[in-house]
């Protein structure tokens, strides 16, 4: 079990417990936040240093040696994930990152027959998905305080959503439905 898989869930439970203690009058959460808010900047600095270190070493690559069929998934904290997917029967997957970025290169991939879901999310990071030139897709993206770009269409701001479908999506025998979300981040989806 990796730390990245449970980090968000544990953080939400802890935050909920802190608010509950505040409500019961056991602990002054507001005072704690007031005193410790600089920790957010420290964590952000650690992220930036870690990211620069990962780039100088080479970011972690996933997909090499992966099964030739089926779906893939990966979760990371303070890492950049690069996945080059060459499967001719790719069936979607789930990727998530906190304080990092996800780059998925599907330009050499072929889709398995049917409709498949690719779900990608990040907090304080970026998402780049490179699609094959002729694949059928439907993409729905959303960001909070970020930017979205799909095939030359752009949105940005506090709440930016964008939905784009290839013309042949509903009639294609193999298609992928892409769902992405970013909080304080960027999303870019385009043809390779």
N, C-alpha and C positions, 0 to 999 in steps of 0.2 A: 504494500500500500504506500503510495507516494504522498508526500506532504501536500502537493499541489491539488490533489483530488479532494481534500477535505478542508483546505484553507478557508474558502469562502463560507462554507456551512458553519464551521467552527466560529468564524468571525461574527456571523449573523446571530448565532446563539449567544455568544458572549455579549454582543451589543444589546440584544434583547434582555438579557439578565441584568445588565447595568441599568437600563431604563426601568426595569421592574423594581430594582433596589431603590432607585430614585423615587418612584411612585410610592413605595412603602415608607419612605423617609429614613431608610437605613443608611444610605450613602448619598452624598451630594455629587451626582454625576456632572452637573453643570460646572461646578467648581473644578472638578478634575479636568474637564475639557478645556476650561479657561487656562489652567496652569500648563497642561501638557500638549496643547495644539501644535507647538513647534515640532513635535514628533512626526507630523505629517511631512514636513519639509525634510527632516532627516531621512525618512523612509524613501521619499522621492529622490534624494541625493544618492542613497544606496542603490536605488534602481538604475539611475543614470550611470553610476560607476560600474555596476554589474553589467549593464547593457554594453558599455564601451569595452569592457573586458571580454565579454562574449564575442563581440564583433572582431576584436583583435585576435582572439584565439580561433575564431570560426564558430558560427552559431551551430547549435545542435540540429542535426538533420534526422528526420524520420522518413520512413518509407523504403530505405535501402534494406533489402532482405525481407520486406514485408510479403505477406501472402499475395499471390498473383490475382486472387479474386476476393470479393467481399468488401466490407467497409473498414475504415481505419478510424482510430480516435487517439487523441493525445491531449494532455493537460499539463500546464507548466506555470511556474511562478518565477519571476525574475529571469526569464530566459526568452531567447528568440527561437522560434520553431520554424524550420524550413522543411517542407515536405514536397518532394518531387514524386508524383504518382504516375507510374507508367503502366498500371494494370489495364488490361483490355476489357475487364469486367468490373470496373469500379462501381461500388454500390453505396456511395456516400460515406458519411461518418460524422464525428463530432470532435471539434478542436476548441480548446479554451486556453486563455492566458491571462494572468494577472501581472501587471508591471512587465509586459513583454510584448512581442509581436508574433503574428502568425503569417507565414507566406506559403501558400499552396499553389503549386505549379501542376495544373491538370492538362497542359498542352499536349502531352503524349498519351493521355489516358483515353480509354474507351469506356463507355457506360454499359453496364449490364442491362438487359431488357427490362422494361418497366419504369416506374417512377421512383426516384431515390432522394433522400434528404441529406443535405450537407449543412450542418449547423456549426457556426463559428462565432465565438464571443471573446471579447477582451475588455479589461478594465485598465486604464492608463497604458494604452498600447495602440497597435495598428494591425489591420488585416489587409492582406493583398491576396487576391485569388485570380489566377491566370487560367482562363478557360480555353478548351480546344476551339479552333476556328469554326468548326461546323456542328458543335454540340447544341442540343435543345436545352434551354434553361429558363427558369423563372427565379428572379432574385428579389428578395424583400430585405431591406436594410434599415436599421434605425440606430441613431446615435444620440447621446446626451452630451452636450458640449463637444461637438466634433464635426467632421466633414465626411460626406459620402460621395463617391463617384462610381457610376456604372456606365460603361460604354459611352463616355464623353458627356453624360448627364451628371450634373453636380448639384448638391445641396449642402448647406452648412448652417451652423448656429447652435442655439441652445437645444432644440429638439429637431433633428433632421431625419426625415424618412424618405426613402426612395424605393419604388417598385418598378422593375423592368422585366419584360418577358421576350424571349426570342419569338419571331413570327410562327415558327413551327412547333412551339412547345406542346400544344394540345393534341397534335396529330402524330408526333414522333413516337416511335416504339421504345426508344430509350431516352429518358430525360432526367434532369436533376433539378430539384427544388432547393434553392440556396436561401438560408436564413442567417443573417449576421446581425450582431449588435455590438456596440462599443460605448463605453462610458469614458469620457475624456480621451477620445481616440479618433482614428481615421479608418475609413473602409474604402477600398478600391477594388472593383471587379471589372475585368476586361478580357478581351481575347488575346491570346498569346501570339 
